[in-house]
Amino acid sequence: MNQCIGGGHMALGSTVRDLRRSNRARAFRSIVLAGETTRAEIAASCGLSTATITNVVTDLIADGLVEEVGSVPSNGGRPIARLSPRPQGAYLIGADVGENGVLVELFDLSLSTVDRVFTELPTNVASPADVGRSLTDAVETILGRRPDIRDRVMGMGLGVPGLVERTDGRTTIYAQNLGWAPTDVNDLVTIPDLPVQADNGAKTLTMAEQWFGAARGVDDCVVVLVGRGIGAGIISDSRLLRGRASSAGEFGHTKISVGGPVCSCGGRGCIEAHAGGGSLVARWREVAAASGDHLDDLGDEEALARLLEAAADGAEAAAAIVDEAVDRLGIGLANLVNLTNPEKIILGGWAGMPLQTARGPQLTEAIRRHSLARPGEQFTLEPAAMGGDAVALGAALLSLEQLIEGNTPLPKVPT
């Protein structure tokens, strides 16, 4: 696998300084992705000379970002040093502004979780000010516990619902499904000396899966996040598709029916309204209430688990809800298959992963049935690999990208 994903190409007129910066970024990225590697392996994966890599690694070690972590025998010469990111060399904050609350996590440079704070806050009724207070309070709590690392916290990334546009140096969240007015990220959360970036949560999930999970090493795939709503990240030729202003991938609001059920966005017939976790749970609550079994005391995830369990046990009403959702989701994913010709479809989210577990073969069959025959033969359906913290991890990668590319000042070298 090429460990230098996301690296750019140098223009013909680039200066020596630009070339050194590019080489450093490619090598640093390779080390982070590998976790543990050697100078020769970095040179091979990045297509650079061993001498160039040796110089770059020397600088990264001096900057406190990389360290030697032992050695392996060579074929007759000196032992070969193993390299890895220096965990305490830099820290990153990632936040998942999710459907049931705000999760903020602190990661070290090895991308291990150092601390986390979860604040219960249903975002479908929360205002931007509510979310901003929760984010600020969580960050201040985490930094208050670790004042010794404050000068090595490089930035904060947010995985948020809705469209996230980056234009003219500004990042704006358009979450019409939450009823928010357009919100500048810097108005949502401002913490002194902490750069903040944001992206759609499905895209940050996709980044986490591309760097470390089921999409790693896959040139063309679709990562679909099925929670209360539905979103997607599309990887084409190893790059995350963003579109003109970074809002590509709003798969949940593509239409699969005319005059269909009302969606949270205000439209009708969206795939999200047919097959999102919120839609499934709402229909199951109605059916259960009609039979005297009220589920109001259950959260959406537990209610979905009850639905899938009842369907597996042969309850006709439950099976009908699940069968219809699988078919409708299959139609939507078949459209993505025809449009993007993916090698993999990766299903994540609190609704997507249980649905994959319970009805994976049925969903695969529905996608193939609704897609063109040839691209329908060329994909596999797989569960996401990175678990429940993946959106926050992917958000932290937004800040890590800035450090790797040299767009942020270097952290103080730890003692």
C-alpha positions as CSV (number, residue, x, y, z in Angstrom):
1,M,0.0,0.0,0.0
2,N,1.2,3.5,-0.7
3,Q,1.6,5.1,2.7
4,C,1.7,8.6,1.2
5,I,-2.0,9.1,0.6
6,G,-3.2,12.7,0.2
7,G,0.2,14.1,-0.8
8,G,0.2,16.7,-3.6
9,H,2.4,17.0,-6.7
10,M,5.1,19.6,-7.0
11,A,4.8,22.3,-9.6
12,L,7.7,22.6,-12.0
13,G,8.7,26.0,-10.6
14,S,8.8,24.9,-7.0
15,T,11.6,26.1,-4.9
16,V,14.1,23.9,-2.9
17,R,12.2,24.9,0.2
18,D,8.9,23.8,-1.2
19,L,10.5,20.4,-2.3
20,R,11.9,19.9,1.2
21,R,8.5,20.7,2.8
22,S,6.8,18.3,0.4
23,N,9.3,15.5,1.2
24,R,9.0,16.0,4.9
25,A,5.2,15.9,4.6
26,R,5.3,12.7,2.6
27,A,7.7,11.0,5.0
28,F,5.9,12.2,8.1
29,R,2.5,10.9,6.7
30,S,4.1,7.6,5.9
31,I,5.3,7.2,9.5
32,V,1.9,8.1,11.0
33,L,0.1,5.7,8.7
34,A,2.5,2.8,9.3
35,G,2.6,3.2,13.0
36,E,6.1,1.6,13.0
37,T,8.4,1.5,10.0
38,T,12.0,1.9,8.8
39,R,13.8,4.5,6.7
40,A,14.0,2.1,3.8
41,E,10.3,1.3,4.0
42,I,9.5,5.0,4.0
43,A,11.7,5.6,1.0
44,A,10.1,2.8,-0.9
45,S,6.5,3.9,-0.1
46,C,7.2,7.6,-1.0
47,G,9.4,7.0,-4.0
48,L,12.3,9.0,-2.4
49,S,15.9,8.2,-2.0
50,T,17.2,6.7,1.3
51,A,19.5,9.7,1.7
52,T,16.6,12.1,1.4
53,I,14.5,10.2,3.9
54,T,17.5,10.0,6.3
55,N,17.8,13.8,6.3
56,V,14.0,14.2,6.7
57,V,13.8,11.7,9.6
58,T,16.7,13.4,11.3
59,D,14.7,16.7,11.3
60,L,11.5,15.0,12.5
61,I,13.4,13.4,15.4
62,A,15.0,16.7,16.3
63,D,11.5,18.4,16.2
64,G,10.2,15.7,18.7
65,L,7.7,14.3,16.3
66,V,9.3,10.9,15.5
67,E,11.4,8.5,17.6
68,E,13.4,5.4,17.2
69,V,11.7,2.5,19.0
70,G,14.1,-0.4,18.7
71,S,15.7,-2.2,15.8
72,V,15.6,-5.4,13.8
73,P,18.6,-7.4,12.5
74,S,20.0,-6.5,9.1
75,N,21.7,-8.8,6.6
76,G,25.2,-8.5,8.0
77,G,25.4,-4.7,8.8
78,R,24.2,-2.6,11.6
79,P,20.7,-3.3,13.1
80,I,17.9,-1.4,11.3
81,A,16.2,1.2,13.4
82,R,12.4,1.1,13.7
83,L,10.6,4.5,13.7
84,S,7.3,5.6,15.0
85,P,5.4,8.8,15.8
86,R,6.5,10.1,19.2
87,P,3.2,9.9,21.1
88,Q,3.9,12.9,23.4
89,G,5.3,15.0,20.5
90,A,2.0,16.6,19.7
91,Y,-1.7,16.3,20.7
92,L,-4.9,16.7,18.7
93,I,-8.5,17.2,19.7
94,G,-11.3,15.6,17.8
95,A,-15.0,16.2,18.4
96,D,-18.1,14.3,17.2
97,V,-21.2,16.5,17.3
98,G,-23.5,13.5,17.2
99,E,-27.2,12.9,17.4
100,N,-27.3,12.3,21.1
101,G,-24.5,14.4,22.4
102,V,-21.1,15.9,21.9
103,L,-18.0,13.7,22.3
104,V,-14.6,15.4,22.6
105,E,-11.4,13.4,22.6
106,L,-7.8,14.2,23.1
107,F,-5.4,12.1,21.0
108,D,-1.6,11.9,21.1
109,L,0.5,11.7,18.0
110,S,0.1,7.9,17.8
111,L,-3.6,8.6,17.6
112,S,-4.3,6.9,20.9
113,T,-7.0,8.3,23.1
114,V,-5.6,10.2,26.1
115,D,-8.8,11.7,27.5
116,R,-12.5,12.1,26.5
117,V,-15.6,14.0,27.7
118,F,-19.1,13.1,26.5
119,T,-21.9,15.6,27.0
120,E,-25.5,14.4,26.5
121,L,-27.2,16.9,24.2
122,P,-29.7,15.8,21.5
123,T,-28.6,17.9,18.5
124,N,-32.0,17.8,16.9
125,V,-33.2,20.2,19.6
126,A,-29.9,22.0,20.5
127,S,-28.9,25.4,19.2
128,P,-25.5,26.3,17.9
129,A,-24.9,28.1,21.2
130,D,-25.8,25.0,23.1
131,V,-23.3,22.9,21.1
132,G,-20.7,25.6,21.3
133,R,-20.9,25.7,25.1
134,S,-20.7,21.9,25.3
135,L,-17.6,21.9,23.1
136,T,-15.9,24.7,25.0
137,D,-16.6,23.2,28.4
138,A,-15.3,19.8,27.3
139,V,-12.1,21.2,25.9
140,E,-11.5,23.3,29.0
141,T,-12.1,20.2,31.2
142,I,-9.6,18.1,29.2
143,L,-6.9,20.8,29.0
144,G,-7.5,21.5,32.7
145,R,-6.6,17.9,33.5
146,R,-3.4,18.1,31.4
147,P,-1.9,21.6,31.7
148,D,1.5,20.2,31.0
149,I,0.7,19.5,27.3
150,R,-1.2,22.7,26.5
151,D,1.5,24.1,24.3
152,R,1.6,20.8,22.2
153,V,-2.1,20.7,21.4
154,M,-2.1,21.6,17.8
155,G,-5.7,22.1,17.0
156,M,-9.3,20.9,17.2
157,G,-11.3,19.2,14.5
158,L,-15.1,18.9,14.5
159,G,-17.3,16.3,12.8
160,V,-20.7,18.0,12.5
161,P,-24.1,17.3,10.9
162,G,-25.0,19.1,7.7
163,L,-23.0,20.8,4.9
164,V,-19.6,22.2,5.8
165,E,-18.3,24.7,3.2
166,R,-14.8,26.2,3.1
167,T,-14.7,29.4,1.0
168,D,-12.5,32.5,1.3
169,G,-10.8,31.2,4.4
170,R,-14.0,30.7,6.2
171,T,-15.7,27.5,7.3
172,T,-19.5,27.6,7.5
173,I,-21.9,24.9,8.7
174,Y,-25.2,24.7,6.9
175,A,-27.4,22.3,9.0
176,Q,-30.9,23.0,7.7
177,N,-32.0,19.6,9.0
178,L,-31.4,20.9,12.5
179,G,-33.0,24.2,11.8
180,W,-29.7,26.1,12.3
181,A,-28.9,29.3,10.5
182,P,-25.6,29.2,8.6
183,T,-23.0,29.1,11.4
184,D,-19.4,30.1,11.2
185,V,-17.2,27.6,12.9
186,N,-15.3,30.3,14.8
187,D,-18.7,31.5,16.1
188,L,-19.6,28.0,17.2
189,V,-16.4,27.5,19.3
190,T,-13.5,29.8,20.0
191,I,-10.7,28.7,22.3
192,P,-7.6,30.9,22.6
193,D,-4.6,29.6,20.6
194,L,-6.5,26.5,19.4
195,P,-7.2,26.5,15.6
196,V,-10.6,24.9,14.9
197,Q,-11.6,23.1,11.7
198,A,-14.7,21.2,10.8
199,D,-16.1,18.8,8.3
200,N,-19.2,16.7,7.9
201,G,-19.3,13.8,10.3
202,A,-19.7,11.2,7.4
203,K,-16.5,12.6,5.9
204,T,-14.5,12.5,9.1
205,L,-15.7,8.9,9.5
206,T,-14.4,8.3,6.0
207,M,-11.1,9.8,6.8
208,A,-10.7,7.5,9.8
209,E,-11.6,4.5,7.7
210,Q,-9.2,5.6,4.9
211,W,-6.3,6.2,7.2
212,F,-6.7,3.2,9.5
213,G,-9.8,1.1,8.8
214,A,-11.7,-0.7,6.2
215,A,-11.0,1.8,3.4
216,R,-7.2,1.7,3.9
217,G,-5.5,1.0,0.6
218,V,-8.7,1.1,-1.3
219,D,-8.7,3.5,-4.3
220,D,-12.4,3.7,-4.9
221,C,-15.0,3.2,-2.2
222,V,-18.0,4.6,-0.5
223,V,-18.3,5.0,3.3
224,V,-21.9,5.3,4.4
225,L,-22.9,6.6,7.8
226,V,-26.3,5.5,8.9
227,G,-27.5,7.0,12.1
228,R,-30.7,8.9,12.6
229,G,-29.9,10.3,9.2
230,I,-27.6,9.1,6.4
231,G,-24.4,10.6,5.0
232,A,-21.6,9.4,2.9
233,G,-18.0,9.9,2.0
234,I,-16.9,9.0,-1.5
235,I,-13.3,8.1,-2.2
236,S,-12.3,8.3,-5.8
237,D,-8.8,7.5,-7.0
238,S,-7.7,7.5,-3.4
239,R,-9.0,11.0,-2.7
240,L,-12.0,12.1,-0.7
241,L,-14.5,13.7,-3.0
242,R,-15.4,17.2,-1.8
243,G,-16.9,19.1,-4.7
244,R,-16.8,22.8,-5.3
245,A,-17.2,24.0,-1.7
246,S,-16.6,20.7,0.2
247,S,-20.3,19.7,0.5
248,A,-20.2,16.6,-1.8
249,G,-21.5,13.4,-0.4
250,E,-25.0,14.4,0.9
251,F,-26.3,10.9,0.0
252,G,-29.0,10.9,2.6
253,H,-30.9,13.7,0.8
254,T,-30.9,12.1,-2.7
255,K,-34.5,11.3,-3.6
256,I,-35.7,7.7,-4.3
257,S,-39.5,8.5,-4.5
258,V,-41.8,11.3,-5.5
259,G,-44.1,12.6,-2.8
260,G,-42.6,10.1,-0.3
261,P,-42.2,10.6,3.5
262,V,-41.2,14.0,4.8
263,C,-37.4,14.3,5.6
264,S,-35.8,16.4,8.3
265,C,-34.5,18.6,5.6
266,G,-38.0,19.6,4.6
267,G,-38.1,17.6,1.4
268,R,-39.9,14.4,0.5
269,G,-38.7,11.1,-0.6
270,C,-35.1,11.3,0.6
271,I,-33.3,8.0,1.2
272,E,-32.8,9.2,4.8
273,A,-36.6,9.4,5.3
274,H,-37.0,5.9,4.0
275,A,-34.1,4.1,5.6
276,G,-32.4,6.2,8.2
277,G,-32.3,4.9,11.7
278,G,-34.6,7.6,12.9
279,S,-37.2,6.5,10.3
280,L,-37.0,2.9,11.2
281,V,-37.3,3.5,15.0
282,A,-40.2,5.9,14.5
283,R,-42.2,3.3,12.5
284,W,-41.3,0.6,15.1
285,R,-42.5,2.8,18.0
286,E,-45.8,3.3,16.2
287,V,-46.3,-0.4,15.6
288,A,-45.3,-1.2,19.1
289,A,-47.6,1.4,20.6
290,A,-50.6,0.1,18.5
291,S,-50.0,-3.3,20.1
292,G,-49.7,-1.8,23.6
293,D,-45.9,-2.1,23.9
294,H,-44.7,1.4,24.5
295,L,-41.0,2.0,23.8
296,D,-40.8,5.7,25.0
297,D,-38.3,4.8,27.7
298,L,-35.8,3.4,25.2
299,G,-33.2,5.3,23.3
300,D,-33.1,5.0,19.6
301,E,-30.2,2.5,19.5
302,E,-32.0,0.1,22.0
303,A,-35.3,0.5,20.1
304,L,-33.5,-0.4,16.9
305,A,-32.0,-3.5,18.6
306,R,-35.5,-4.5,19.7
307,L,-36.8,-4.1,16.1
308,L,-34.1,-6.2,14.6
309,E,-34.5,-8.9,17.3
310,A,-38.3,-9.0,16.7
311,A,-37.8,-9.2,12.9
312,A,-35.3,-12.1,13.4
313,D,-37.9,-13.8,15.7
314,G,-40.4,-13.7,12.9
315,A,-42.7,-10.8,14.0
316,E,-44.4,-9.9,10.7
317,A,-44.7,-6.1,11.4
318,A,-41.1,-5.8,12.5
319,A,-39.9,-7.9,9.5
320,A,-41.9,-5.7,7.1
321,I,-40.3,-2.5,8.4
322,V,-36.8,-4.0,8.2
323,D,-37.4,-5.6,4.7
324,E,-38.6,-2.3,3.3
325,A,-35.8,-0.3,4.8
326,V,-33.2,-2.8,3.4
327,D,-34.8,-2.6,-0.1
328,R,-34.9,1.3,0.0
329,L,-31.3,1.5,1.2
330,G,-30.4,-1.0,-1.5
331,I,-31.9,1.3,-4.1
332,G,-30.0,4.3,-2.8
333,L,-26.7,2.4,-2.6
334,A,-27.3,1.0,-6.1
335,N,-27.4,4.5,-7.3
336,L,-24.0,5.1,-5.7
337,V,-22.7,1.9,-7.3
338,N,-23.8,3.1,-10.8
339,L,-22.4,6.6,-10.2
340,T,-19.0,5.8,-8.6
341,N,-18.2,2.1,-9.4
342,P,-16.8,1.4,-5.9
343,E,-14.6,-1.5,-4.9
344,K,-16.2,-1.4,-1.4
345,I,-19.2,-0.1,0.3
346,I,-18.4,0.4,4.0
347,L,-21.4,0.7,6.3
348,G,-21.0,2.5,9.6
349,G,-23.1,4.3,12.3
350,W,-25.3,3.1,15.1
351,A,-28.0,2.0,12.7
352,G,-25.8,1.0,9.8
353,M,-23.6,-1.5,11.6
354,P,-26.4,-3.5,13.3
355,L,-28.3,-3.5,10.0
356,Q,-25.2,-4.9,8.2
357,T,-24.9,-7.6,10.9
358,A,-28.5,-8.6,10.7
359,R,-29.2,-8.2,7.0
360,G,-25.8,-7.9,5.2
361,P,-26.5,-10.6,2.5
362,Q,-30.0,-9.3,1.9
363,L,-28.7,-5.7,1.5
364,T,-26.0,-6.9,-0.8
365,E,-28.6,-8.7,-2.9
366,A,-30.8,-5.6,-3.0
367,I,-27.9,-3.4,-4.2
368,R,-27.0,-5.8,-6.9
369,R,-30.6,-6.2,-8.0
370,H,-31.1,-2.4,-8.4
371,S,-27.7,-1.6,-9.9
372,L,-26.3,-2.2,-13.4
373,A,-25.1,-5.8,-13.7
374,R,-21.4,-5.1,-14.3
375,P,-20.6,-2.5,-11.5
376,G,-23.0,-4.5,-9.3
377,E,-20.6,-7.4,-9.6
378,Q,-17.5,-5.4,-8.6
379,F,-18.2,-4.2,-5.0
380,T,-18.2,-5.9,-1.6
381,L,-20.3,-4.7,1.3
382,E,-18.3,-4.4,4.6
383,P,-18.8,-3.0,8.1
384,A,-16.8,0.0,9.2
385,A,-13.8,-1.0,11.2
386,M,-13.0,1.9,13.5
387,G,-15.8,1.7,16.1
388,G,-17.8,4.4,17.8
389,D,-15.1,7.0,18.1
390,A,-14.3,7.1,14.4
391,V,-16.0,10.4,13.7
392,A,-14.0,12.1,16.5
393,L,-10.8,10.4,15.3
394,G,-11.3,11.5,11.7
395,A,-12.0,15.1,13.0
396,A,-8.7,15.0,14.8
397,L,-7.0,14.1,11.5
398,L,-8.1,17.5,10.2
399,S,-5.6,19.1,12.6
400,L,-3.0,16.4,12.0
401,E,-3.1,17.1,8.3
402,Q,-2.2,20.7,9.0
403,L,0.8,19.6,11.1
404,I,1.9,17.1,8.5
405,E,1.7,19.6,5.7
406,G,3.6,22.3,7.7
407,N,0.7,24.7,7.9
408,T,0.9,25.2,11.6
409,P,3.8,26.1,13.9
410,L,5.7,23.2,15.3
411,P,4.9,22.2,18.9
412,K,7.4,22.7,21.7
413,V,9.8,19.7,21.8
414,P,8.8,17.6,24.9
415,T,11.5,17.1,27.5
